[in-house]
Each structure stands twice: as C-alpha cells, then as structure tokens.
C-alpha cells in the first residue's frame, strides 16, 4: 500500500483505503506527491486532507510517477461516476460530481486553487459517512484488469469510432505510431471528450505509448 491510512488523531476514509489498495496493485511505485493527511500548510486552510469532525481524512493524492497515468485515472473515475466521489482535480481542471452554476456534473472546469495539482490527481470523497466509509471495490474501467494487450493501431481505431480527433480536429491515421496526435486524442478522452465505449474504454496512456496496455490483475 503506497499511502498512509492512519496516524495519531486521524484515519483515512475506508473508501479511499480500498482505492489506494487497488491503485497500489496496479501501480506499486509511488512518488513524492502521494498523500492523504495534510501538512501544516493544509491545516491552515479548509481542505479534505484535514481530518473532519469524526477524525476522518476524505482526500487522497496520487503521484503520476509516469506521464499520463493521471489522465488515465481521471478518465476511469469520471466514466464510472461513483457516488462516493465529491470531486477530482488534475492539471488545473476539476471534475465535480454535483451541479454548480455554469457547470455540468462530471464535466471538466478550470481550477485555480492554491494547488492546481500539476503532477498528481486529487480525489475527494463525500462528506457523508455512509459514502466515505463505503469500502466496496472501485470500478476502474480497465486499469490493470488483466485484459490482453491491445496495440496502438487498435486504440487509434477505437478513438476514431468514438469521434476523438487529433490536435487538428482530424480523424487519426491508423498507422500504429504513438505520436502527438494519438496522445492528444487520448488526453481529450480523459478530459471529457466523446466516449469510446466498450471493454477497453480507458487505457493506461503510458502503456499505449509502448504498444500495449497494463495487464496487472486486481485481486
């Protein structure tokens, strides 16, 4: 397990303990941005990294470690629309599970808070104990689910079928080459573009770059 789950005067929400265990199985190597309990800077302001009135921390940060893992995780969580999630922040974008003036639930909006989370994903869960302590497994939509390898060319076909275009707005050339255009379509999917659907909807983008997807099984 990559994350601290308890300490003096606090514990991590059970839902996030489960998520952390699943992510540790898929991506066991951690990074400096992995975090649960807030530091002194967090303690001076309102933050879900601070323990609530029940001494429970309801936020978890995941270091990308490898480029594009953050986009892959965001895509999986947004697609699942789990009722336990309050919001997700990554690279100056926020995905809220609830409606807000001028925004639609689960659609990305600009975020300009104290920390824009440039190299990690922030996940906050509901303030309701029945939700934040719901320890059921998370649906991560194919991240590390043991699915057989899938080539870059196959991904290009799936992205085209989902209407996800390259940086110029054109369909991808299905040539099996992982370049800037293919990456831009994958990132667009992660950030609220058209849905590709199907069992391979949300790739580990770093794995796609090398011509295959992750095959670690979540037990």
C-alpha positions as CSV (number, residue, x, y, z in Angstrom):
1,X,0.0,0.0,0.0
2,X,1.5,3.3,-1.1
3,X,-0.4,5.6,1.2
4,X,-0.6,6.2,5.0
5,X,-4.0,5.2,6.2
6,X,-3.9,6.3,9.9
7,X,-2.0,8.2,12.5
8,X,-2.4,10.0,15.8
9,X,-5.9,11.5,15.8
10,X,-6.9,10.5,12.2
11,X,-7.7,7.7,9.8
12,X,-8.3,7.6,6.1
13,X,-11.9,7.1,4.8
14,X,-12.5,3.4,4.1
15,X,-13.5,4.1,0.5
16,X,-10.0,5.7,-0.1
17,X,-8.2,2.8,1.7
18,X,-9.8,0.5,-0.9
19,X,-9.0,2.8,-3.8
20,X,-5.4,3.1,-2.5
21,X,-5.0,-0.7,-2.3
22,X,-6.3,-1.1,-5.8
23,X,-4.0,1.6,-7.2
24,X,-1.1,0.2,-5.3
25,X,-1.7,-3.2,-7.0
26,X,-1.8,-1.6,-10.5
27,X,1.0,1.0,-10.0
28,X,3.0,-0.1,-7.0
29,X,5.7,2.5,-7.3
30,X,4.9,5.7,-5.5
31,X,6.1,9.3,-5.7
32,X,6.5,12.4,-3.5
33,X,3.1,13.7,-4.3
34,X,1.3,10.6,-2.9
35,X,-0.6,11.8,0.1
36,X,-3.5,11.6,2.5
37,X,-3.2,13.5,5.7
38,X,-2.5,17.2,5.2
39,X,0.7,19.0,6.2
40,X,0.9,22.3,8.2
41,X,0.0,24.3,5.1
42,X,-3.2,22.3,4.6
43,X,-4.0,22.6,8.3
44,X,-4.1,26.4,7.9
45,X,-6.9,26.3,5.4
46,X,-10.0,24.4,4.5
47,X,-9.0,21.1,3.0
48,X,-10.3,17.5,2.7
49,X,-6.8,16.4,3.7
50,X,-7.5,17.7,7.2
51,X,-9.5,15.3,9.5
52,X,-13.2,16.0,9.7
53,X,-15.2,16.1,12.9
54,X,-15.0,12.3,13.1
55,X,-11.2,12.4,12.6
56,X,-11.5,11.0,9.1
57,X,-9.5,12.3,6.1
58,X,-11.6,12.3,3.0
59,X,-9.0,13.0,0.3
60,X,-6.2,11.2,-1.5
61,X,-3.5,12.4,-3.9
62,X,-1.9,10.1,-6.4
63,X,1.5,11.0,-7.9
64,X,1.6,10.3,-11.6
65,X,5.1,8.9,-11.4
66,X,4.9,8.2,-15.2
67,X,3.5,10.8,-17.6
68,X,-0.2,10.3,-18.5
69,X,-1.2,8.0,-15.6
70,X,-3.1,10.9,-14.1
71,X,-5.2,11.3,-17.3
72,X,-5.9,7.5,-17.3
73,X,-7.1,7.5,-13.7
74,X,-9.3,10.6,-14.2
75,X,-10.8,9.0,-17.3
76,X,-11.6,5.9,-15.4
77,X,-13.1,7.6,-12.4
78,X,-15.2,10.1,-14.5
79,X,-16.5,7.2,-16.6
80,X,-17.6,5.2,-13.5
81,X,-19.3,8.2,-11.9
82,X,-19.0,6.6,-8.4
83,X,-21.5,8.1,-5.9
84,X,-18.7,8.3,-3.3
85,X,-16.7,10.9,-5.2
86,X,-17.2,14.6,-4.4
87,X,-14.6,15.9,-6.9
88,X,-11.4,15.2,-8.8
89,X,-8.6,17.8,-9.5
90,X,-5.8,17.3,-12.0
91,X,-3.7,19.8,-14.0
92,X,-5.8,22.9,-13.3
93,X,-9.0,21.1,-14.1
94,X,-11.8,20.0,-11.7
95,X,-14.5,17.4,-12.2
96,X,-17.4,17.7,-9.8
97,X,-19.9,15.0,-9.2
98,X,-22.6,17.7,-8.5
99,X,-24.1,20.6,-10.4
100,X,-22.8,24.1,-9.9
101,X,-23.8,27.4,-11.6
102,X,-22.4,27.3,-15.1
103,X,-21.1,23.7,-14.8
104,X,-22.4,20.2,-15.6
105,X,-21.7,17.3,-13.2
106,X,-18.6,15.2,-14.3
107,X,-17.5,17.7,-16.9
108,X,-14.1,19.4,-16.5
109,X,-14.0,23.1,-15.4
110,X,-10.9,25.4,-14.9
111,X,-9.4,25.2,-11.4
112,X,-7.3,27.9,-9.9
113,X,-7.0,27.0,-6.3
114,X,-3.9,27.1,-4.1
115,X,-2.6,23.9,-5.7
116,X,-3.6,23.1,-9.3
117,X,-2.2,19.5,-8.9
118,X,0.1,19.6,-11.9
119,X,1.8,16.3,-11.3
120,X,-0.8,14.3,-9.4
121,X,-4.5,13.5,-9.1
122,X,-6.5,14.7,-6.1
123,X,-9.6,12.7,-5.2
124,X,-12.1,13.9,-2.6
125,X,-15.0,11.8,-1.4
126,X,-18.4,12.7,0.0
127,X,-18.7,14.2,3.5
128,X,-21.4,11.6,4.2
129,X,-20.0,8.8,6.4
130,X,-22.2,6.2,4.6
131,X,-20.4,7.1,1.4
132,X,-16.8,7.9,2.5
133,X,-16.7,4.7,4.6
134,X,-18.2,2.5,1.8
135,X,-15.3,0.1,1.3
136,X,-16.6,-1.7,-1.8
137,X,-14.1,-2.1,-4.7
138,X,-13.9,0.8,-7.2
139,X,-14.8,0.3,-10.9
140,X,-11.6,1.5,-12.6
141,X,-12.8,0.7,-16.1
142,X,-10.0,-1.5,-17.3
143,X,-7.0,0.0,-15.4
144,X,-4.9,-3.1,-14.7
145,X,-7.8,-5.6,-15.2
146,X,-5.8,-8.3,-16.9
147,X,-7.2,-7.6,-20.4
148,X,-5.0,-8.9,-23.2
149,X,-2.6,-6.5,-24.8
150,X,-4.0,-4.1,-27.4
151,X,-1.9,-2.3,-30.0
152,X,-1.6,1.4,-30.7
153,X,-3.3,0.8,-34.1
154,X,-6.3,-0.8,-32.3
155,X,-6.5,2.2,-30.0
156,X,-6.5,4.5,-32.9
157,X,-9.4,2.6,-34.4
158,X,-11.3,2.8,-31.1
159,X,-10.7,6.5,-30.7
160,X,-11.8,7.2,-34.3
161,X,-15.0,5.2,-33.7
162,X,-15.6,7.4,-30.6
163,X,-15.2,10.6,-32.6
164,X,-12.0,11.6,-30.8
165,X,-9.9,13.6,-33.2
166,X,-6.3,14.7,-33.3
167,X,-4.9,18.2,-32.4
168,X,-6.1,19.5,-35.8
169,X,-9.6,18.1,-35.4
170,X,-9.0,15.3,-37.9
171,X,-9.5,11.6,-37.5
172,X,-6.4,9.7,-36.5
173,X,-4.3,7.9,-39.1
174,X,-4.5,4.2,-38.0
175,X,-0.7,3.6,-38.5
176,X,0.2,2.1,-35.2
177,X,2.5,5.0,-34.3
178,X,2.1,6.6,-30.9
179,X,2.8,10.3,-31.6
180,X,1.5,13.7,-30.6
181,X,-1.8,13.3,-32.5
182,X,-2.7,10.0,-30.9
183,X,-1.7,11.2,-27.4
184,X,-3.9,14.4,-27.9
185,X,-6.9,12.2,-28.7
186,X,-6.3,10.0,-25.6
187,X,-6.0,13.1,-23.4
188,X,-9.1,14.5,-24.9
189,X,-10.9,11.4,-23.9
190,X,-9.6,11.7,-20.4
191,X,-10.7,15.3,-20.1
192,X,-14.3,14.8,-21.2
193,X,-14.3,14.1,-24.9
194,X,-16.5,11.6,-26.6
195,X,-16.8,8.1,-25.1
196,X,-15.2,5.3,-26.9
197,X,-17.3,2.7,-25.0
198,X,-16.6,-1.0,-24.9
199,X,-14.4,-3.0,-22.6
200,X,-11.3,-1.2,-23.5
201,X,-12.6,2.3,-22.9
202,X,-9.8,3.8,-20.7
203,X,-6.2,2.9,-21.4
204,X,-3.1,3.3,-19.3
205,X,-1.8,6.0,-21.7
206,X,1.8,5.3,-20.8
207,X,1.3,1.7,-21.8
208,X,-0.4,2.6,-25.1
209,X,2.6,4.7,-25.9
210,X,4.6,1.5,-26.0
211,X,2.1,-0.5,-27.9
212,X,0.3,-2.4,-25.2
213,X,-1.9,-1.8,-22.1
214,X,-1.3,-2.8,-18.5
215,X,-2.2,-6.3,-17.6
216,X,-1.8,-6.4,-13.8
217,X,-4.9,-8.1,-12.2
218,X,-6.7,-6.5,-9.3
219,X,-7.3,-9.2,-6.7
